[in-house]
Amino acid sequence: MNVVPRNIMTDTLVSSADFRGAMRHLTGGVSVITAGRGKDITGMTVTSVTSLSVDPPTLLVSINRDASSFPLIRRHGAFGVNILNADQLDVAERFAGKGGLKGADRFAGAQWVTGVSGVPLLVGALSAVDCEVEEIVERHSHGIVIGRVRDIRNSTRTAALAYWHGQYVAVDQNEDAAKLTDVSIPAGGRRRI
């Protein structure tokens, strides 16, 4: 691993509240990270999933080290990334802790299959990605978990669930494309309203 040494100022000039407020402007796709095997399973809702490499297929997710999922990911060396469709708001809220459910209780009310690594994968997710941990980089309160993709289950759904300004929003490729054409700028330069 190449590390570039830098002198980074340690006096924080930006407050956590200001940083959180700025990040609310960043729209994120909603995923549920699943971890564990058998009855020792848990999961959490995140917007911090991103692709890292296509060759080999690799992604990363940032997870708070105090989250119940983190020690299971570390112990078993695997995790699932379930990219939610727009109809799975209830799943997002359940795995975000709404209703106080924890651990295996969060999995009730949805259909799950066991991935090749042993982690639960959500049936009906836009994509359910089974990952093997390649590396965990711990920084501050979080671990950046790098996962090598072992298996993918895609659905035919097209509407995604996103999170923006503290709210869940549906993003539908077909509906939103039609809306954009209604407000697009035509060749003459005038905007239609």
C-alpha positions as CSV (number, residue, x, y, z in Angstrom):
1,M,0.0,0.0,0.0
2,N,1.3,3.4,-0.9
3,V,1.0,6.0,1.8
4,V,1.8,9.7,1.2
5,P,2.9,11.3,4.4
6,R,1.2,14.7,4.9
7,N,1.1,17.2,7.7
8,I,-2.6,17.6,8.4
9,M,-3.8,20.3,10.8
10,T,-5.3,18.8,13.9
11,D,-7.3,21.8,15.0
12,T,-10.8,21.2,13.6
13,L,-12.2,24.4,12.1
14,V,-15.4,22.7,10.8
15,S,-17.9,21.6,13.3
16,S,-19.5,18.1,13.1
17,A,-22.9,19.8,12.7
18,D,-21.7,21.9,9.8
19,F,-20.2,18.9,8.1
20,R,-23.4,16.8,8.7
21,G,-25.4,19.7,7.1
22,A,-23.1,19.8,4.1
23,M,-23.4,16.0,3.6
24,R,-27.2,16.2,3.6
25,H,-26.9,17.9,0.2
26,L,-25.2,14.7,-1.2
27,T,-27.8,12.3,-2.5
28,G,-27.0,8.7,-1.7
29,G,-28.4,5.4,-2.9
30,V,-29.8,3.4,0.0
31,S,-28.4,0.0,0.8
32,V,-28.7,-2.5,3.6
33,I,-25.4,-4.1,4.7
34,T,-25.9,-7.5,6.1
35,A,-23.4,-9.5,8.2
36,G,-23.2,-12.8,10.1
37,R,-24.4,-16.3,9.6
38,G,-27.2,-18.5,10.8
39,K,-29.0,-16.8,13.7
40,D,-26.1,-14.5,14.5
41,I,-27.0,-11.9,11.9
42,T,-27.5,-8.2,11.8
43,G,-27.6,-5.4,9.3
44,M,-27.7,-1.6,8.9
45,T,-28.9,1.0,6.4
46,V,-26.2,3.0,4.7
47,T,-25.6,5.4,1.9
48,S,-21.9,4.9,1.9
49,V,-21.5,2.2,-0.7
50,T,-19.3,2.9,-3.7
51,S,-17.6,0.9,-6.4
52,L,-13.8,0.8,-6.2
53,S,-12.7,-1.4,-9.1
54,V,-14.3,-3.2,-12.0
55,D,-11.4,-5.5,-12.5
56,P,-11.5,-7.2,-10.1
57,P,-15.1,-6.3,-9.1
58,T,-14.6,-4.6,-5.8
59,L,-16.6,-2.1,-3.7
60,L,-16.2,-0.3,-0.4
61,V,-18.5,0.7,2.4
62,S,-17.8,2.9,5.4
63,I,-19.2,1.5,8.7
64,N,-19.1,2.9,12.1
65,R,-16.9,0.7,14.3
66,D,-19.5,0.9,17.1
67,A,-22.2,-0.6,14.8
68,S,-23.3,-4.1,15.6
69,S,-22.5,-5.2,12.0
70,F,-18.8,-4.2,12.3
71,P,-17.6,-7.1,14.5
72,L,-19.5,-9.7,12.5
73,I,-18.0,-8.4,9.3
74,R,-14.5,-8.6,10.9
75,R,-15.2,-12.1,12.3
76,H,-16.7,-13.7,9.3
77,G,-14.8,-11.8,6.6
78,A,-17.9,-11.3,4.5
79,F,-20.9,-9.0,4.0
80,G,-23.9,-8.4,1.8
81,V,-24.8,-5.1,0.0
82,N,-28.5,-5.0,-0.8
83,I,-29.2,-2.0,-3.0
84,L,-32.9,-1.1,-2.2
85,N,-35.6,-0.5,-4.7
86,A,-38.1,2.3,-4.2
87,D,-40.7,0.0,-2.7
88,Q,-38.4,-1.1,0.1
89,L,-38.7,1.9,2.4
90,D,-39.9,-0.3,5.3
91,V,-36.7,-2.4,5.0
92,A,-34.5,0.8,5.0
93,E,-36.3,2.1,8.1
94,R,-36.2,-1.2,10.0
95,F,-32.4,-1.6,9.4
96,A,-31.9,2.1,10.4
97,G,-33.3,1.2,13.8
98,K,-36.9,2.5,13.5
99,G,-39.1,0.6,15.8
100,G,-36.1,-0.4,18.0
101,L,-35.5,-3.8,16.3
102,K,-32.0,-5.2,16.5
103,G,-30.0,-8.1,15.2
104,A,-32.0,-10.9,13.5
105,D,-35.3,-9.3,14.3
106,R,-34.6,-6.7,11.6
107,F,-34.9,-9.4,9.0
108,A,-38.6,-10.1,9.7
109,G,-41.1,-9.0,7.1
110,A,-38.9,-9.5,4.0
111,Q,-37.6,-12.5,2.1
112,W,-33.9,-13.5,2.4
113,V,-31.6,-16.0,0.8
114,T,-28.2,-17.1,1.9
115,G,-25.4,-15.9,-0.3
116,V,-22.3,-18.0,-1.3
117,S,-20.4,-16.4,1.7
118,G,-23.2,-17.3,4.1
119,V,-24.6,-13.7,4.5
120,P,-28.3,-13.0,4.1
121,L,-29.2,-11.3,0.7
122,L,-32.5,-9.5,0.2
123,V,-34.9,-11.0,-2.4
124,G,-36.2,-8.2,-4.6
125,A,-33.4,-5.7,-4.0
126,L,-32.2,-3.9,-7.2
127,S,-29.0,-5.8,-6.6
128,A,-27.8,-8.1,-3.9
129,V,-24.1,-8.2,-3.8
130,D,-22.2,-10.9,-1.8
131,C,-18.7,-9.7,-0.8
132,E,-15.6,-11.2,0.8
133,V,-13.6,-8.7,3.0
134,E,-10.3,-7.9,1.3
135,E,-9.2,-5.2,3.8
136,I,-10.5,-3.0,6.5
137,V,-8.9,0.4,6.9
138,E,-9.8,2.0,10.3
139,R,-9.9,5.8,10.4
140,H,-11.4,7.8,13.2
141,S,-14.9,6.4,14.1
142,H,-15.3,4.3,11.0
143,G,-13.8,1.3,9.1
144,I,-13.6,1.5,5.4
145,V,-14.4,-2.1,4.4
146,I,-13.1,-3.1,1.0
147,G,-15.0,-6.1,-0.4
148,R,-14.3,-8.4,-3.3
149,V,-17.5,-9.2,-5.1
150,R,-18.2,-13.0,-5.1
151,D,-21.7,-13.0,-6.4
152,I,-24.4,-10.7,-7.7
153,R,-28.2,-11.1,-7.9
154,N,-29.9,-8.4,-10.0
155,S,-33.6,-7.8,-10.3
156,T,-35.5,-6.3,-13.2
157,R,-36.7,-3.4,-11.1
158,T,-35.6,0.1,-12.1
159,A,-36.8,2.5,-9.3
160,A,-34.2,3.0,-6.6
161,L,-34.4,4.3,-3.1
162,A,-32.2,7.3,-2.3
163,Y,-31.6,9.5,0.7
164,W,-31.4,13.3,0.4
165,H,-31.8,16.1,2.9
166,G,-32.8,13.7,5.7
167,Q,-35.6,12.0,3.7
168,Y,-36.0,8.9,1.6
169,V,-36.9,9.6,-2.0
170,A,-37.8,7.4,-4.9
171,V,-35.8,7.7,-8.1
172,D,-37.5,6.1,-11.1
173,Q,-35.5,6.0,-14.3
174,N,-38.6,6.0,-16.5
175,E,-40.7,8.5,-14.6
176,D,-37.9,10.9,-13.9
177,A,-36.6,10.8,-17.5
178,A,-40.1,11.9,-18.7
179,K,-40.2,14.7,-16.1
180,L,-36.8,15.9,-17.2
181,T,-37.9,16.1,-20.9
182,D,-40.7,18.4,-19.8
183,V,-38.3,20.9,-18.3
184,S,-35.4,20.5,-20.7
185,I,-33.9,23.3,-22.8
186,P,-34.9,22.8,-26.4
187,A,-32.5,23.7,-29.3
188,G,-34.0,27.2,-29.5
189,G,-32.6,28.0,-26.1
190,R,-35.9,28.6,-24.3
191,R,-36.8,26.6,-21.3
192,R,-40.3,24.9,-21.2
193,I,-42.1,25.2,-17.9
